[in-house]
Amino acid sequence: MKIIPLNKAKFGMFLAMDVRDTTGKIILKKGTEINETIIYKLKKAGIFNIPVKSANVMSELNKETKKHSVISKENLDLNYKKVKDLFKNLEDNNYLDIDAVIDIASSIKNDLENNFSDKLFVPLKKLRDFDEYLYSHSLNVMIISSLLAIENGIIGDELLNISISSLLHDIGKTKVPIEIMNAPRPLTEEEMNTMRNHVLYGKEIALENNLRDMNIIGGIYEHHERIDGRGYLEGKKNEQITSFGKIIAIADVYDALTSTRSYKGPWTPYKTISFILTNVEKQFDGTFAQGLINSFGIYPVGTRIQLNNGQFGTVVASNRANKIRPLIRIDHGDVVDLSEEYSLRIVKVLDYVYIE
């Protein structure tokens, strides 16, 4: 049992003790499951710290999402280790193993092509260790970028190339001091310039290791350029930015905003997608942003929702054919495909739970 602030209460927790009001009257009994209705009731009663215990509700959600996963957990974990080894080798020995790059990119590309369907769960690697963020971020951006490419009809060697480019999009950060990378404070102007130059360092590393394809180089060098010309390093505008640069820009921002960093907490995927949509044709290309919606849906997996019949549930797969009607696991109930149950609809977005 532990005492937590009410604003930290999450789906999957239960009250560990009876909760009483100021008169001593029991208003909620031990064992009551925490949900959004219970949280509201506690707030109304002026109770802001509660005794809780956790239940293993995530195992059922994991089981459901696994049915629709575009990448197996085993392959995700294996390739994370390979990415880590790849970057460590570059950091320690100044050597980029191109064969390892192609192996990782091919493995993810093949999984995505084989498992791509109308009902999707996109697993991403989220770590709390700030020192390993670069490795998980590089893997995640490769997965997201490759999906966006598939959504836009990119196949074969070109798909492999964008997998390579997105995997290596931040290799230049191996040349940025770790104290700048993980600074839990705003960077100075000098530090910010060093950080921005990671795209130049990355381009130089790629060329030094005989990566000559201009789209691959473009993705590495241009993923911080923006449609309206307010990005860096060159302030390129829409038609001046390669398609790889535009795709990786979206994937990079999506993963960065949904990740825990030394200086910020994570945004929910729902909030992040809303941000990207708001900035279409300002920062981001609209066609490729649509690919993000197709893959993740308007309500990404893990989004806690309430239906019009009052039931609570968790999104367990997006529906590419109908972005506002995903698959929902009803709390302590069955999985409902909203594209087949038209009497039901989502009326409220409540919270988010991370599903591996």
DRENDO-1510 file (C-alpha; in Angstrom, 1 decimal, always signed):
<recs>
REC; n; res; u; v; w
REC; 1; MET; +0.0; +0.0; +0.0 .
REC; 2; LYS; +1.1; +3.6; -0.6 .
REC; 3; ILE; -0.4; +7.0; -0.2 .
REC; 4; ILE; -0.4; +9.1; -3.4 .
REC; 5; PRO; -1.8; +12.5; -4.5 .
REC; 6; LEU; -5.1; +12.2; -6.2 .
REC; 7; ASN; -3.7; +13.6; -9.4 .
REC; 8; LYS; -1.4; +10.6; -9.6 .
REC; 9; ALA; -4.2; +8.1; -9.4 .
REC; 10; LYS; -4.4; +5.9; -12.5 .
REC; 11; PHE; -6.4; +3.1; -14.1 .
REC; 12; GLY; -5.4; -0.2; -12.5 .
REC; 13; MET; -5.3; +1.1; -8.9 .
REC; 14; PHE; -7.6; +0.2; -6.1 .
REC; 15; LEU; -8.3; +1.8; -2.7 .
REC; 16; ALA; -6.2; +0.0; -0.1 .
REC; 17; MET; -8.4; +1.3; +2.8 .
REC; 18; ASP; -11.8; +2.7; +3.4 .
REC; 19; VAL; -12.0; +6.4; +2.6 .
REC; 20; ARG; -13.9; +8.6; +5.0 .
REC; 21; ASP; -15.2; +12.1; +4.9 .
REC; 22; THR; -14.6; +14.7; +7.6 .
REC; 23; THR; -17.4; +13.3; +9.7 .
REC; 24; GLY; -15.9; +9.8; +9.7 .
REC; 25; LYS; -18.5; +8.4; +7.3 .
REC; 26; ILE; -17.2; +5.9; +4.8 .
REC; 27; ILE; -17.7; +7.3; +1.3 .
REC; 28; LEU; -15.7; +4.7; -0.6 .
REC; 29; LYS; -14.9; +1.2; +0.6 .
REC; 30; LYS; -11.5; -0.6; +0.5 .
REC; 31; GLY; -11.1; -2.4; -2.8 .
REC; 32; THR; -12.9; +0.2; -4.9 .
REC; 33; GLU; -11.4; +0.5; -8.3 .
REC; 34; ILE; -10.0; +3.9; -9.3 .
REC; 35; ASN; -11.7; +5.4; -12.4 .
REC; 36; GLU; -12.5; +8.8; -13.5 .
REC; 37; THR; -15.9; +8.8; -11.7 .
REC; 38; ILE; -14.3; +7.9; -8.4 .
REC; 39; ILE; -11.6; +10.6; -8.8 .
REC; 40; TYR; -14.3; +13.2; -9.4 .
REC; 41; LYS; -16.1; +12.0; -6.3 .
REC; 42; LEU; -13.0; +12.2; -4.1 .
REC; 43; LYS; -12.2; +15.7; -5.4 .
REC; 44; LYS; -15.8; +16.8; -4.6 .
REC; 45; ALA; -15.3; +15.5; -1.0 .
REC; 46; GLY; -12.1; +17.5; -0.7 .
REC; 47; ILE; -9.9; +14.4; -0.5 .
REC; 48; PHE; -6.6; +14.8; -2.4 .
REC; 49; ASN; -4.4; +12.0; -1.0 .
REC; 50; ILE; -5.5; +8.4; -1.1 .
REC; 51; PRO; -4.2; +4.9; -0.1 .
REC; 52; VAL; -3.9; +2.7; -3.1 .
REC; 53; LYS; -2.6; -0.7; -4.3 .
REC; 54; SER; -2.1; -1.7; -7.9 .
REC; 55; ALA; -3.7; -4.6; -9.8 .
REC; 56; ASN; -2.2; -6.3; -12.8 .
REC; 57; VAL; -4.8; -5.0; -15.3 .
REC; 58; MET; -2.1; -4.3; -17.9 .
REC; 59; SER; -1.6; -8.0; -18.7 .
REC; 60; GLU; -5.0; -8.2; -20.3 .
REC; 61; LEU; -4.4; -5.0; -22.3 .
REC; 62; ASN; -1.0; -6.3; -23.4 .
REC; 63; LYS; -2.7; -9.5; -24.6 .
REC; 64; GLU; -5.2; -7.6; -26.7 .
REC; 65; THR; -2.7; -5.2; -28.2 .
REC; 66; LYS; -0.3; -8.0; -29.1 .
REC; 67; LYS; -2.9; -9.4; -31.6 .
REC; 68; HIS; -2.6; -6.2; -33.7 .
REC; 69; SER; +1.1; -5.3; -33.1 .
REC; 70; VAL; +3.1; -4.4; -36.2 .
REC; 71; ILE; +6.3; -5.5; -34.5 .
REC; 72; SER; +6.7; -8.3; -32.0 .
REC; 73; LYS; +8.0; -7.5; -28.5 .
REC; 74; GLU; +10.9; -9.9; -29.1 .
REC; 75; ASN; +12.0; -8.1; -32.2 .
REC; 76; LEU; +11.5; -4.7; -30.6 .
REC; 77; ASP; +13.7; -5.7; -27.7 .
REC; 78; LEU; +16.3; -7.4; -29.9 .
REC; 79; ASN; +16.6; -4.3; -32.2 .
REC; 80; TYR; +16.8; -2.0; -29.2 .
REC; 81; LYS; +19.9; -3.9; -28.0 .
REC; 82; LYS; +21.4; -3.7; -31.5 .
REC; 83; VAL; +20.7; +0.0; -31.8 .
REC; 84; LYS; +22.4; +0.6; -28.4 .
REC; 85; ASP; +25.4; -1.4; -29.5 .
REC; 86; LEU; +25.6; +0.4; -32.8 .
REC; 87; PHE; +25.6; +3.9; -31.1 .
REC; 88; LYS; +28.0; +2.8; -28.4 .
REC; 89; ASN; +30.4; +1.6; -31.0 .
REC; 90; LEU; +30.2; +5.0; -32.7 .
REC; 91; GLU; +30.6; +6.9; -29.4 .
REC; 92; ASP; +33.5; +4.8; -28.2 .
REC; 93; ASN; +35.3; +3.9; -31.4 .
REC; 94; ASN; +34.2; +6.6; -33.9 .
REC; 95; TYR; +33.0; +3.7; -36.1 .
REC; 96; LEU; +29.6; +3.4; -37.8 .
REC; 97; ASP; +28.9; -0.2; -38.7 .
REC; 98; ILE; +26.9; +0.1; -41.9 .
REC; 99; ASP; +26.2; -3.7; -42.0 .
REC; 100; ALA; +24.6; -3.4; -38.6 .
REC; 101; VAL; +22.6; -0.4; -39.7 .
REC; 102; ILE; +21.2; -2.3; -42.7 .
REC; 103; ASP; +20.5; -5.3; -40.5 .
REC; 104; ILE; +18.4; -3.3; -38.0 .
REC; 105; ALA; +16.6; -1.3; -40.7 .
REC; 106; SER; +15.8; -4.4; -42.7 .
REC; 107; SER; +14.5; -6.3; -39.6 .
REC; 108; ILE; +12.0; -3.5; -38.7 .
REC; 109; LYS; +11.0; -2.9; -42.3 .
REC; 110; ASN; +10.2; -6.6; -42.9 .
REC; 111; ASP; +8.1; -6.8; -39.7 .
REC; 112; LEU; +6.1; -3.7; -40.7 .
REC; 113; GLU; +5.5; -4.9; -44.2 .
REC; 114; ASN; +4.4; -8.4; -43.0 .
REC; 115; ASN; +2.1; -7.2; -40.2 .
REC; 116; PHE; +0.7; -4.0; -41.7 .
REC; 117; SER; -3.2; -4.2; -41.6 .
REC; 118; ASP; -6.3; -2.1; -41.0 .
REC; 119; LYS; -6.2; -2.7; -37.2 .
REC; 120; LEU; -2.9; -1.6; -35.8 .
REC; 121; PHE; -0.9; -1.3; -32.5 .
REC; 122; VAL; +2.5; +0.4; -32.9 .
REC; 123; PRO; +4.8; -0.6; -30.0 .
REC; 124; LEU; +7.5; +1.9; -29.1 .
REC; 125; LYS; +10.3; +1.7; -26.6 .
REC; 126; LYS; +9.9; +4.1; -23.8 .
REC; 127; LEU; +12.7; +4.3; -21.2 .
REC; 128; ARG; +13.1; +6.3; -18.0 .
REC; 129; ASP; +16.9; +6.3; -18.2 .
REC; 130; PHE; +17.8; +9.7; -19.7 .
REC; 131; ASP; +21.3; +8.5; -20.7 .
REC; 132; GLU; +19.7; +5.9; -23.1 .
REC; 133; TYR; +17.1; +8.2; -24.6 .
REC; 134; LEU; +19.1; +8.5; -27.9 .
REC; 135; TYR; +18.9; +4.8; -28.5 .
REC; 136; SER; +15.2; +4.3; -27.8 .
REC; 137; HIS; +14.4; +7.6; -29.7 .
REC; 138; SER; +16.4; +6.4; -32.8 .
REC; 139; LEU; +14.5; +3.1; -32.8 .
REC; 140; ASN; +11.1; +4.7; -32.3 .
REC; 141; VAL; +11.7; +7.3; -35.0 .
REC; 142; MET; +12.7; +4.6; -37.4 .
REC; 143; ILE; +9.5; +2.7; -36.7 .
REC; 144; ILE; +7.2; +5.7; -37.0 .
REC; 145; SER; +9.0; +7.1; -40.2 .
REC; 146; SER; +8.8; +3.7; -41.9 .
REC; 147; LEU; +5.1; +3.5; -41.1 .
REC; 148; LEU; +4.5; +6.9; -42.5 .
REC; 149; ALA; +6.4; +5.9; -45.6 .
REC; 150; ILE; +4.3; +2.7; -46.0 .
REC; 151; GLU; +1.1; +4.8; -45.6 .
REC; 152; ASN; +2.3; +7.0; -48.5 .
REC; 153; GLY; +3.1; +4.1; -50.8 .
REC; 154; ILE; +6.8; +4.0; -50.3 .
REC; 155; ILE; +8.1; +0.4; -50.8 .
REC; 156; GLY; +11.2; -1.7; -51.6 .
REC; 157; ASP; +14.6; -0.1; -51.6 .
REC; 158; GLU; +13.2; +3.4; -50.9 .
REC; 159; LEU; +11.4; +2.1; -47.8 .
REC; 160; LEU; +14.7; +0.6; -46.6 .
REC; 161; ASN; +16.5; +3.9; -47.3 .
REC; 162; ILE; +14.0; +5.8; -45.1 .
REC; 163; SER; +14.4; +3.2; -42.4 .
REC; 164; ILE; +18.2; +3.8; -42.5 .
REC; 165; SER; +17.9; +7.6; -42.6 .
REC; 166; SER; +15.5; +7.7; -39.7 .
REC; 167; LEU; +17.6; +5.2; -37.6 .
REC; 168; LEU; +20.6; +7.5; -38.1 .
REC; 169; HIS; +18.7; +10.9; -38.0 .
REC; 170; ASP; +20.3; +11.8; -34.6 .
REC; 171; ILE; +23.8; +10.2; -35.0 .
REC; 172; GLY; +25.2; +13.7; -34.8 .
REC; 173; LYS; +24.2; +13.8; -31.2 .
REC; 174; THR; +27.0; +11.4; -30.4 .
REC; 175; LYS; +29.2; +14.5; -30.9 .
REC; 176; VAL; +27.2; +16.6; -28.5 .
REC; 177; PRO; +28.5; +16.7; -24.9 .
REC; 178; ILE; +26.2; +14.5; -22.6 .
REC; 179; GLU; +25.8; +17.4; -20.1 .
REC; 180; ILE; +24.2; +19.4; -22.9 .
REC; 181; MET; +22.1; +16.5; -24.1 .
REC; 182; ASN; +20.7; +15.8; -20.6 .
REC; 183; ALA; +20.6; +19.3; -19.2 .
REC; 184; PRO; +17.6; +19.6; -16.8 .
REC; 185; ARG; +17.4; +23.4; -17.6 .
REC; 186; PRO; +17.1; +25.7; -20.6 .
REC; 187; LEU; +20.2; +25.7; -22.7 .
REC; 188; THR; +22.4; +28.8; -23.2 .
REC; 189; GLU; +22.5; +30.2; -26.7 .
REC; 190; GLU; +26.0; +28.7; -27.2 .
REC; 191; GLU; +24.7; +25.3; -26.0 .
REC; 192; MET; +21.7; +25.6; -28.2 .
REC; 193; ASN; +23.9; +26.2; -31.3 .
REC; 194; THR; +25.9; +23.1; -30.4 .
REC; 195; MET; +22.7; +21.1; -30.1 .
REC; 196; ARG; +21.3; +22.4; -33.4 .
REC; 197; ASN; +24.6; +21.5; -35.1 .
REC; 198; HIS; +23.9; +17.8; -34.5 .
REC; 199; VAL; +22.2; +17.7; -37.9 .
REC; 200; LEU; +25.4; +18.9; -39.6 .
REC; 201; TYR; +27.5; +16.5; -37.5 .
REC; 202; GLY; +25.2; +13.6; -38.5 .
REC; 203; LYS; +25.5; +14.5; -42.2 .
REC; 204; GLU; +29.3; +14.5; -41.9 .
REC; 205; ILE; +29.3; +11.1; -40.1 .
REC; 206; ALA; +27.1; +9.6; -42.8 .
REC; 207; LEU; +29.2; +10.9; -45.7 .
REC; 208; GLU; +32.4; +9.8; -43.9 .
REC; 209; ASN; +31.0; +6.3; -43.8 .
REC; 210; ASN; +30.1; +6.3; -47.5 .
REC; 211; LEU; +26.3; +6.9; -47.2 .
REC; 212; ARG; +25.8; +8.9; -50.3 .
REC; 213; ASP; +22.1; +8.6; -51.1 .
REC; 214; MET; +20.8; +12.1; -51.0 .
REC; 215; ASN; +17.4; +11.2; -49.5 .
REC; 216; ILE; +19.2; +9.4; -46.7 .
REC; 217; ILE; +21.4; +12.4; -46.1 .
REC; 218; GLY; +18.4; +14.7; -46.5 .
REC; 219; GLY; +16.5; +12.9; -43.7 .
REC; 220; ILE; +19.5; +13.2; -41.4 .
REC; 221; TYR; +20.2; +16.9; -42.2 .
REC; 222; GLU; +16.7; +18.3; -42.7 .
REC; 223; HIS; +14.6; +16.7; -40.0 .
REC; 224; HIS; +14.5; +20.0; -38.0 .
REC; 225; GLU; +13.6; +22.1; -41.0 .
REC; 226; ARG; +9.9; +23.3; -41.1 .
REC; 227; ILE; +7.4; +23.9; -43.9 .
REC; 228; ASP; +7.2; +27.6; -43.0 .
REC; 229; GLY; +11.0; +28.1; -43.1 .
REC; 230; ARG; +11.4; +28.5; -39.4 .
REC; 231; GLY; +13.4; +25.4; -38.8 .
REC; 232; TYR; +17.2; +24.8; -38.8 .
REC; 233; LEU; +20.0; +24.8; -39.9 .
REC; 234; GLU; +19.2; +26.5; -43.3 .
REC; 235; GLY; +15.6; +27.7; -42.8 .
REC; 236; LYS; +14.5; +25.7; -45.8 .
REC; 237; LYS; +10.8; +25.9; -46.9 .
REC; 238; ASN; +8.3; +23.3; -48.1 .
REC; 239; GLU; +9.5; +22.4; -51.6 .
REC; 240; GLN; +13.2; +22.7; -50.6 .
REC; 241; ILE; +12.9; +19.9; -48.0 .
REC; 242; THR; +13.2; +16.3; -49.1 .
REC; 243; SER; +10.3; +13.9; -48.5 .
REC; 244; PHE; +12.6; +12.0; -46.0 .
REC; 245; GLY; +13.2; +15.2; -44.1 .
REC; 246; LYS; +9.4; +15.9; -43.9 .
REC; 247; ILE; +8.6; +12.4; -42.8 .
REC; 248; ILE; +11.3; +12.2; -40.1 .
REC; 249; ALA; +10.4; +15.7; -38.8 .
REC; 250; ILE; +6.9; +14.3; -37.8 .
REC; 251; ALA; +8.2; +11.1; -36.4 .
REC; 252; ASP; +10.9; +12.9; -34.4 .
REC; 253; VAL; +8.4; +15.4; -32.8 .
REC; 254; TYR; +5.9; +12.6; -32.1 .
REC; 255; ASP; +8.4; +10.5; -30.2 .
REC; 256; ALA; +10.1; +13.4; -28.5 .
REC; 257; LEU; +6.9; +14.9; -27.1 .
REC; 258; THR; +5.6; +11.5; -25.9 .
REC; 259; SER; +8.8; +10.7; -24.1 .
REC; 260; THR; +10.0; +11.6; -20.6 .
REC; 261; ARG; +13.1; +13.9; -20.8 .
REC; 262; SER; +15.4; +15.3; -18.1 .
REC; 263; TYR; +13.6; +18.7; -18.5 .
REC; 264; LYS; +9.9; +17.6; -19.0 .
REC; 265; GLY; +7.3; +14.9; -18.6 .
REC; 266; PRO; +5.7; +13.1; -21.5 .
REC; 267; TRP; +2.7; +14.4; -23.4 .
REC; 268; THR; -0.1; +11.9; -24.2 .
REC; 269; PRO; -0.2; +10.6; -27.8 .
REC; 270; TYR; -3.7; +12.2; -28.1 .
REC; 271; LYS; -2.3; +15.6; -27.2 .
REC; 272; THR; +0.7; +15.1; -29.4 .
REC; 273; ILE; -1.3; +14.2; -32.5 .
REC; 274; SER; -3.5; +17.2; -31.8 .
REC; 275; PHE; -0.4; +19.4; -31.7 .
REC; 276; ILE; +0.9; +18.0; -35.0 .
REC; 277; LEU; -2.4; +18.5; -36.7 .
REC; 278; THR; -2.7; +22.0; -35.4 .
REC; 279; ASN; +0.7; +22.8; -37.1 .
REC; 280; VAL; +0.1; +21.1; -40.5 .
REC; 281; GLU; +1.3; +23.4; -43.3 .
REC; 282; LYS; +3.1; +25.5; -40.7 .
REC; 283; GLN; +5.6; +23.1; -39.4 .
REC; 284; PHE; +4.6; +19.8; -40.9 .
REC; 285; ASP; +3.6; +18.4; -44.2 .
REC; 286; GLY; -0.1; +17.6; -44.4 .
REC; 287; THR; +0.1; +14.5; -46.5 .
REC; 288; PHE; +2.7; +12.8; -44.2 .
REC; 289; ALA; +0.8; +14.0; -41.1 .
REC; 290; GLN; -2.2; +12.2; -42.4 .
REC; 291; GLY; -0.1; +9.0; -42.4 .
REC; 292; LEU; +0.4; +9.5; -38.7 .
REC; 293; ILE; -3.3; +9.7; -38.1 .
REC; 294; ASN; -3.9; +6.6; -40.3 .
REC; 295; SER; -1.4; +4.5; -38.3 .
REC; 296; PHE; -2.1; +5.8; -34.7 .
REC; 297; GLY; -5.7; +7.0; -35.1 .
REC; 298; ILE; -7.3; +10.0; -33.6 .
REC; 299; TYR; -7.3; +8.0; -30.3 .
REC; 300; PRO; -4.0; +6.2; -30.1 .
REC; 301; VAL; -3.6; +2.9; -28.3 .
REC; 302; GLY; -3.5; +3.4; -24.5 .
REC; 303; THR; -6.0; +6.3; -24.6 .
REC; 304; ARG; -8.5; +6.0; -21.7 .
REC; 305; ILE; -12.0; +7.0; -22.9 .
REC; 306; GLN; -15.6; +7.1; -21.9 .
REC; 307; LEU; -18.4; +5.9; -24.2 .
REC; 308; ASN; -21.9; +7.3; -24.7 .
REC; 309; ASN; -23.3; +4.5; -22.6 .
REC; 310; GLY; -21.3; +5.5; -19.6 .
REC; 311; GLN; -18.7; +2.7; -19.8 .
REC; 312; PHE; -15.0; +3.3; -19.4 .
REC; 313; GLY; -12.4; +1.6; -21.6 .
REC; 314; THR; -8.9; +1.7; -23.1 .
REC; 315; VAL; -8.0; +1.8; -26.8 .
REC; 316; VAL; -6.2; -1.4; -27.8 .
REC; 317; ALA; -5.9; -0.9; -31.6 .
REC; 318; SER; -6.4; +1.9; -34.1 .
REC; 319; ASN; -8.7; +1.4; -37.1 .
REC; 320; ARG; -7.1; +2.7; -40.3 .
REC; 321; ALA; -10.4; +2.5; -42.1 .
REC; 322; ASN; -12.2; +4.7; -39.6 .
REC; 323; LYS; -9.9; +6.8; -37.4 .
REC; 324; ILE; -12.5; +7.9; -34.9 .
REC; 325; ARG; -13.7; +4.3; -34.3 .
REC; 326; PRO; -10.9; +2.2; -32.7 .
REC; 327; LEU; -11.0; -1.1; -30.9 .
REC; 328; ILE; -11.8; -0.6; -27.2 .
REC; 329; ARG; -11.2; -2.9; -24.3 .
REC; 330; ILE; -14.1; -2.2; -21.9 .
REC; 331; ASP; -13.0; -2.2; -18.3 .
REC; 332; HIS; -13.6; -5.7; -17.0 .
REC; 333; GLY; -15.4; -6.5; -20.2 .
REC; 334; ASP; -15.0; -7.5; -23.8 .
REC; 335; VAL; -13.2; -5.8; -26.7 .
REC; 336; VAL; -15.6; -3.7; -28.8 .
REC; 337; ASP; -14.8; -2.7; -32.4 .
REC; 338; LEU; -16.5; +0.7; -32.7 .
REC; 339; SER; -16.5; +0.4; -36.5 .
REC; 340; GLU; -19.0; -2.4; -36.1 .
REC; 341; GLU; -20.9; -1.1; -33.1 .
REC; 342; TYR; -22.4; +2.2; -34.4 .
REC; 343; SER; -24.7; +2.7; -31.4 .
REC; 344; LEU; -21.5; +3.4; -29.4 .
REC; 345; ARG; -19.2; +6.3; -29.7 .
REC; 346; ILE; -16.4; +8.0; -27.7 .
REC; 347; VAL; -17.7; +11.0; -25.8 .
REC; 348; LYS; -14.7; +11.9; -23.6 .
REC; 349; VAL; -10.9; +11.4; -23.6 .
REC; 350; LEU; -9.9; +10.8; -20.0 .
REC; 351; ASP; -6.3; +9.8; -19.5 .
REC; 352; TYR; -3.5; +7.6; -21.0 .
REC; 353; VAL; -1.8; +4.4; -20.0 .
REC; 354; TYR; +1.5; +3.3; -21.6 .
REC; 355; ILE; +1.2; -0.2; -23.1 .
REC; 356; GLU; +4.4; -2.0; -24.0 .
</recs>
